[in-house]
Amino acid sequence: MQDKLREHIEKVILLSDEEFAFISAHFTVKKFKKHQFIIQKGDAVKYSYFVVSGLLKLVHTDDSGKEHIISFAMEDWWESDYYAFYTQTEATLSLECLEDTEVLGLTFENYRKLCDGLQKMERFFLEKSNFGFLGAQRRILSLITSNAKERYEQLLKRYPSLFQRVPKSLIAAYLGVSRETLSRFSR
Protein backbone atom coordinates (compact mmCIF):
# COMPACT_ATOMS: atom_id res chain seq x y z
CA MET A 1 0.00 0.00 0.00
CA GLN A 2 2.80 2.38 0.89
CA ASP A 3 4.58 1.49 -2.36
CA LYS A 4 1.61 2.79 -4.35
CA LEU A 5 1.72 6.07 -2.43
CA ARG A 6 5.43 6.44 -3.08
CA GLU A 7 5.02 5.70 -6.80
CA HIS A 8 2.22 8.26 -6.94
CA ILE A 9 4.21 11.00 -5.21
CA GLU A 10 7.34 10.27 -7.23
CA LYS A 11 5.46 11.04 -10.45
CA VAL A 12 5.81 14.65 -9.26
CA ILE A 13 8.81 14.78 -6.89
CA LEU A 14 11.72 12.44 -6.13
CA LEU A 15 12.10 11.20 -2.56
CA SER A 16 14.85 9.68 -0.49
CA ASP A 17 13.95 6.71 1.71
CA GLU A 18 14.14 8.98 4.76
CA GLU A 19 11.79 11.52 3.20
CA PHE A 20 9.30 8.83 2.30
CA ALA A 21 9.46 7.35 5.80
CA PHE A 22 8.60 10.84 7.15
CA ILE A 23 5.71 11.15 4.67
CA SER A 24 4.23 7.69 5.17
CA ALA A 25 4.17 8.17 8.95
CA HIS A 26 1.52 10.87 8.44
CA PHE A 27 -1.00 8.59 6.68
CA THR A 28 -3.54 6.18 8.16
CA VAL A 29 -4.65 3.00 6.39
CA LYS A 30 -8.43 2.71 6.13
CA LYS A 31 -10.58 -0.02 4.57
CA PHE A 32 -14.23 0.30 3.61
CA LYS A 33 -16.85 -2.03 2.16
CA LYS A 34 -18.93 -1.50 -0.97
CA HIS A 35 -21.83 0.91 -0.29
CA GLN A 36 -20.19 2.19 2.91
CA PHE A 37 -20.04 5.95 3.35
CA ILE A 38 -16.63 7.42 4.12
CA ILE A 39 -18.11 10.90 4.52
CA GLN A 40 -21.76 11.84 4.98
CA LYS A 41 -23.32 15.28 4.74
CA GLY A 42 -23.01 16.96 8.13
CA ASP A 43 -19.92 14.98 9.21
CA ALA A 44 -16.69 16.59 10.29
CA VAL A 45 -14.27 15.92 7.42
CA LYS A 46 -11.12 14.62 9.08
CA TYR A 47 -9.27 13.22 6.07
CA SER A 48 -8.25 13.70 2.50
CA TYR A 49 -8.05 10.25 0.94
CA PHE A 50 -5.55 8.71 -1.47
CA VAL A 51 -7.28 5.76 -3.15
CA VAL A 52 -5.08 2.66 -3.13
CA SER A 53 -7.76 0.32 -4.45
CA GLY A 54 -11.46 0.57 -5.10
CA LEU A 55 -13.83 3.16 -6.44
CA LEU A 56 -15.66 6.09 -4.83
CA LYS A 57 -18.36 8.57 -5.77
CA LEU A 58 -18.63 12.09 -4.39
CA VAL A 59 -22.24 13.25 -4.23
CA HIS A 60 -24.29 16.32 -3.40
CA THR A 61 -27.87 15.57 -2.37
CA ASP A 62 -30.20 18.51 -2.98
CA ASP A 63 -33.15 19.55 -0.81
CA SER A 64 -35.54 17.35 -2.80
CA GLY A 65 -33.33 14.30 -2.16
CA LYS A 66 -31.91 14.07 -5.67
CA GLU A 67 -28.28 12.95 -5.90
CA HIS A 68 -25.87 14.91 -8.08
CA ILE A 69 -22.60 13.05 -8.71
CA ILE A 70 -19.70 15.48 -8.49
CA SER A 71 -16.96 12.99 -9.27
CA PHE A 72 -15.72 9.44 -9.23
CA ALA A 73 -12.35 8.51 -7.74
CA MET A 74 -10.40 5.36 -8.47
CA GLU A 75 -6.91 4.05 -7.81
CA ASP A 76 -4.17 6.69 -7.71
CA TRP A 77 -6.67 9.55 -7.20
CA TRP A 78 -7.37 11.77 -4.21
CA GLU A 79 -10.86 12.56 -2.93
CA SER A 80 -12.67 14.28 -0.09
CA ASP A 81 -15.16 17.05 0.52
CA TYR A 82 -12.32 19.52 0.05
CA TYR A 83 -14.22 22.62 1.05
CA ALA A 84 -15.04 21.05 4.41
CA PHE A 85 -11.55 19.55 4.75
CA TYR A 86 -9.66 22.80 4.18
CA THR A 87 -12.07 25.01 6.11
CA GLN A 88 -12.57 22.39 8.83
CA THR A 89 -16.35 22.68 8.56
CA GLU A 90 -19.14 20.14 8.21
CA ALA A 91 -19.44 18.14 5.01
CA THR A 92 -21.91 19.29 2.40
CA LEU A 93 -21.05 16.30 0.19
CA SER A 94 -21.07 12.54 0.75
CA LEU A 95 -18.36 10.10 -0.27
CA GLU A 96 -19.52 6.53 -0.89
CA CYS A 97 -17.68 3.35 -1.86
CA LEU A 98 -18.84 1.76 -5.11
CA GLU A 99 -16.46 -1.16 -4.49
CA ASP A 100 -14.55 -2.46 -1.48
CA THR A 101 -11.97 0.28 -1.06
CA GLU A 102 -8.62 0.81 0.61
CA VAL A 103 -7.38 4.34 1.15
CA LEU A 104 -4.62 6.19 2.90
CA GLY A 105 -6.10 9.00 4.96
CA LEU A 106 -4.29 12.27 5.64
CA THR A 107 -5.64 14.56 8.36
CA PHE A 108 -5.56 18.31 7.91
CA GLU A 109 -3.07 18.57 10.77
CA ASN A 110 -0.78 16.01 9.14
CA TYR A 111 -1.18 17.72 5.78
CA ARG A 112 0.12 20.92 7.39
CA LYS A 113 2.96 19.02 9.08
CA LEU A 114 4.02 17.49 5.76
CA CYS A 115 3.98 20.87 4.02
CA ASP A 116 5.88 22.55 6.87
CA GLY A 117 8.34 19.68 7.33
CA LEU A 118 9.16 18.93 3.71
CA GLN A 119 8.97 21.69 1.12
CA LYS A 120 8.81 19.11 -1.67
CA MET A 121 5.39 18.07 -0.38
CA GLU A 122 4.09 21.62 -0.74
CA ARG A 123 5.03 21.40 -4.40
CA PHE A 124 3.42 17.98 -4.71
CA PHE A 125 0.13 19.12 -3.17
CA LEU A 126 0.16 22.32 -5.23
CA GLU A 127 0.52 20.33 -8.43
CA LYS A 128 -2.23 17.90 -7.39
CA SER A 129 -4.51 20.82 -6.52
CA ASN A 130 -3.79 22.53 -9.82
CA PHE A 131 -4.65 19.41 -11.82
CA GLY A 132 -7.80 18.92 -9.73
CA PHE A 133 -8.80 22.51 -10.50
CA LEU A 134 -8.12 21.97 -14.21
CA GLY A 135 -10.25 18.82 -14.21
CA ALA A 136 -13.12 20.63 -12.49
CA GLN A 137 -12.84 23.53 -14.92
CA ARG A 138 -12.87 21.13 -17.88
CA ARG A 139 -16.00 19.44 -16.50
CA ILE A 140 -17.80 22.76 -16.03
CA LEU A 141 -16.91 23.82 -19.57
CA SER A 142 -18.12 20.48 -20.89
CA LEU A 143 -21.44 20.90 -19.09
CA ILE A 144 -22.03 24.35 -20.58
CA THR A 145 -20.62 23.83 -24.08
CA SER A 146 -21.25 20.17 -24.97
CA ASN A 147 -24.42 18.24 -25.55
CA ALA A 148 -25.09 15.00 -23.68
CA LYS A 149 -23.67 12.73 -26.40
CA GLU A 150 -20.45 14.78 -26.54
CA ARG A 151 -20.10 14.62 -22.73
CA TYR A 152 -20.56 10.85 -22.91
CA GLU A 153 -17.89 10.52 -25.61
CA GLN A 154 -15.47 12.76 -23.67
CA LEU A 155 -15.92 10.69 -20.50
CA LEU A 156 -15.51 7.42 -22.40
CA LYS A 157 -12.32 8.70 -24.06
CA ARG A 158 -10.78 10.01 -20.81
CA TYR A 159 -11.82 7.22 -18.44
CA PRO A 160 -12.80 4.07 -20.36
CA SER A 161 -12.33 1.87 -17.28
CA LEU A 162 -15.15 3.70 -15.49
CA PHE A 163 -17.62 2.17 -17.94
CA GLN A 164 -16.53 -1.32 -16.83
CA ARG A 165 -16.78 -0.50 -13.12
CA VAL A 166 -19.67 1.93 -12.68
CA PRO A 167 -23.34 1.06 -13.25
CA LYS A 168 -24.86 2.83 -16.24
CA SER A 169 -27.38 4.55 -13.99
CA LEU A 170 -24.53 6.32 -12.17
CA ILE A 171 -22.75 7.24 -15.41
CA ALA A 172 -26.06 8.72 -16.58
CA ALA A 173 -26.45 10.68 -13.34
CA TYR A 174 -22.90 12.00 -13.61
CA LEU A 175 -23.55 13.14 -17.19
CA GLY A 176 -26.93 14.62 -16.29
CA VAL A 177 -28.95 12.36 -18.61
CA SER A 178 -31.49 9.59 -18.17
CA ARG A 179 -30.47 5.93 -18.21
CA GLU A 180 -32.45 5.52 -21.45
CA THR A 181 -30.54 8.37 -23.11
CA LEU A 182 -27.25 6.82 -22.04
CA SER A 183 -28.32 3.47 -23.51
CA ARG A 184 -28.89 5.13 -26.88
CA PHE A 185 -25.33 6.55 -26.81
CA SER A 186 -23.70 3.23 -26.01
CA ARG A 187 -25.27 1.26 -28.88
C-alpha positions as CSV (number, residue, x, y, z in Angstrom):
1,M,0.0,0.0,0.0
2,Q,2.8,2.4,0.9
3,D,4.6,1.5,-2.4
4,K,1.6,2.8,-4.4
5,L,1.7,6.1,-2.4
6,R,5.4,6.4,-3.1
7,E,5.0,5.7,-6.8
8,H,2.2,8.3,-6.9
9,I,4.2,11.0,-5.2
10,E,7.3,10.3,-7.2
11,K,5.5,11.0,-10.4
12,V,5.8,14.6,-9.3
13,I,8.8,14.8,-6.9
14,L,11.7,12.4,-6.1
15,L,12.1,11.2,-2.6
16,S,14.8,9.7,-0.5
17,D,14.0,6.7,1.7
18,E,14.1,9.0,4.8
19,E,11.8,11.5,3.2
20,F,9.3,8.8,2.3
21,A,9.5,7.4,5.8
22,F,8.6,10.8,7.1
23,I,5.7,11.2,4.7
24,S,4.2,7.7,5.2
25,A,4.2,8.2,8.9
26,H,1.5,10.9,8.4
27,F,-1.0,8.6,6.7
28,T,-3.5,6.2,8.2
29,V,-4.6,3.0,6.4
30,K,-8.4,2.7,6.1
31,K,-10.6,0.0,4.6
32,F,-14.2,0.3,3.6
33,K,-16.9,-2.0,2.2
34,K,-18.9,-1.5,-1.0
35,H,-21.8,0.9,-0.3
36,Q,-20.2,2.2,2.9
37,F,-20.0,5.9,3.4
38,I,-16.6,7.4,4.1
39,I,-18.1,10.9,4.5
40,Q,-21.8,11.8,5.0
41,K,-23.3,15.3,4.7
42,G,-23.0,17.0,8.1
43,D,-19.9,15.0,9.2
44,A,-16.7,16.6,10.3
45,V,-14.3,15.9,7.4
46,K,-11.1,14.6,9.1
47,Y,-9.3,13.2,6.1
48,S,-8.2,13.7,2.5
49,Y,-8.0,10.2,0.9
50,F,-5.6,8.7,-1.5
51,V,-7.3,5.8,-3.2
52,V,-5.1,2.7,-3.1
53,S,-7.8,0.3,-4.4
54,G,-11.5,0.6,-5.1
55,L,-13.8,3.2,-6.4
56,L,-15.7,6.1,-4.8
57,K,-18.4,8.6,-5.8
58,L,-18.6,12.1,-4.4
59,V,-22.2,13.2,-4.2
60,H,-24.3,16.3,-3.4
61,T,-27.9,15.6,-2.4
62,D,-30.2,18.5,-3.0
63,D,-33.2,19.5,-0.8
64,S,-35.5,17.4,-2.8
65,G,-33.3,14.3,-2.2
66,K,-31.9,14.1,-5.7
67,E,-28.3,12.9,-5.9
68,H,-25.9,14.9,-8.1
69,I,-22.6,13.1,-8.7
70,I,-19.7,15.5,-8.5
71,S,-17.0,13.0,-9.3
72,F,-15.7,9.4,-9.2
73,A,-12.3,8.5,-7.7
74,M,-10.4,5.4,-8.5
75,E,-6.9,4.1,-7.8
76,D,-4.2,6.7,-7.7
77,W,-6.7,9.5,-7.2
78,W,-7.4,11.8,-4.2
79,E,-10.9,12.6,-2.9
80,S,-12.7,14.3,-0.1
81,D,-15.2,17.1,0.5
82,Y,-12.3,19.5,0.0
83,Y,-14.2,22.6,1.0
84,A,-15.0,21.1,4.4
85,F,-11.5,19.5,4.8
86,Y,-9.7,22.8,4.2
87,T,-12.1,25.0,6.1
88,Q,-12.6,22.4,8.8
89,T,-16.3,22.7,8.6
90,E,-19.1,20.1,8.2
91,A,-19.4,18.1,5.0
92,T,-21.9,19.3,2.4
93,L,-21.1,16.3,0.2
94,S,-21.1,12.5,0.8
95,L,-18.4,10.1,-0.3
96,E,-19.5,6.5,-0.9
97,C,-17.7,3.4,-1.9
98,L,-18.8,1.8,-5.1
99,E,-16.5,-1.2,-4.5
100,D,-14.6,-2.5,-1.5
101,T,-12.0,0.3,-1.1
102,E,-8.6,0.8,0.6
103,V,-7.4,4.3,1.2
104,L,-4.6,6.2,2.9
105,G,-6.1,9.0,5.0
106,L,-4.3,12.3,5.6
107,T,-5.6,14.6,8.4
108,F,-5.6,18.3,7.9
109,E,-3.1,18.6,10.8
110,N,-0.8,16.0,9.1
111,Y,-1.2,17.7,5.8
112,R,0.1,20.9,7.4
113,K,3.0,19.0,9.1
114,L,4.0,17.5,5.8
115,C,4.0,20.9,4.0
116,D,5.9,22.5,6.9
117,G,8.3,19.7,7.3
118,L,9.2,18.9,3.7
119,Q,9.0,21.7,1.1
120,K,8.8,19.1,-1.7
121,M,5.4,18.1,-0.4
122,E,4.1,21.6,-0.7
123,R,5.0,21.4,-4.4
124,F,3.4,18.0,-4.7
125,F,0.1,19.1,-3.2
126,L,0.2,22.3,-5.2
127,E,0.5,20.3,-8.4
128,K,-2.2,17.9,-7.4
129,S,-4.5,20.8,-6.5
130,N,-3.8,22.5,-9.8
131,F,-4.6,19.4,-11.8
132,G,-7.8,18.9,-9.7
133,F,-8.8,22.5,-10.5
134,L,-8.1,22.0,-14.2
135,G,-10.3,18.8,-14.2
136,A,-13.1,20.6,-12.5
137,Q,-12.8,23.5,-14.9
138,R,-12.9,21.1,-17.9
139,R,-16.0,19.4,-16.5
140,I,-17.8,22.8,-16.0
141,L,-16.9,23.8,-19.6
142,S,-18.1,20.5,-20.9
143,L,-21.4,20.9,-19.1
144,I,-22.0,24.3,-20.6
145,T,-20.6,23.8,-24.1
146,S,-21.2,20.2,-25.0
147,N,-24.4,18.2,-25.6
148,A,-25.1,15.0,-23.7
149,K,-23.7,12.7,-26.4
150,E,-20.5,14.8,-26.5
151,R,-20.1,14.6,-22.7
152,Y,-20.6,10.8,-22.9
153,E,-17.9,10.5,-25.6
154,Q,-15.5,12.8,-23.7
155,L,-15.9,10.7,-20.5
156,L,-15.5,7.4,-22.4
157,K,-12.3,8.7,-24.1
158,R,-10.8,10.0,-20.8
159,Y,-11.8,7.2,-18.4
160,P,-12.8,4.1,-20.4
161,S,-12.3,1.9,-17.3
162,L,-15.2,3.7,-15.5
163,F,-17.6,2.2,-17.9
164,Q,-16.5,-1.3,-16.8
165,R,-16.8,-0.5,-13.1
166,V,-19.7,1.9,-12.7
167,P,-23.3,1.1,-13.2
168,K,-24.9,2.8,-16.2
169,S,-27.4,4.5,-14.0
170,L,-24.5,6.3,-12.2
171,I,-22.7,7.2,-15.4
172,A,-26.1,8.7,-16.6
173,A,-26.5,10.7,-13.3
174,Y,-22.9,12.0,-13.6
175,L,-23.5,13.1,-17.2
176,G,-26.9,14.6,-16.3
177,V,-28.9,12.4,-18.6
178,S,-31.5,9.6,-18.2
179,R,-30.5,5.9,-18.2
180,E,-32.5,5.5,-21.4
181,T,-30.5,8.4,-23.1
182,L,-27.2,6.8,-22.0
183,S,-28.3,3.5,-23.5
184,R,-28.9,5.1,-26.9
185,F,-25.3,6.6,-26.8
186,S,-23.7,3.2,-26.0
187,R,-25.3,1.3,-28.9
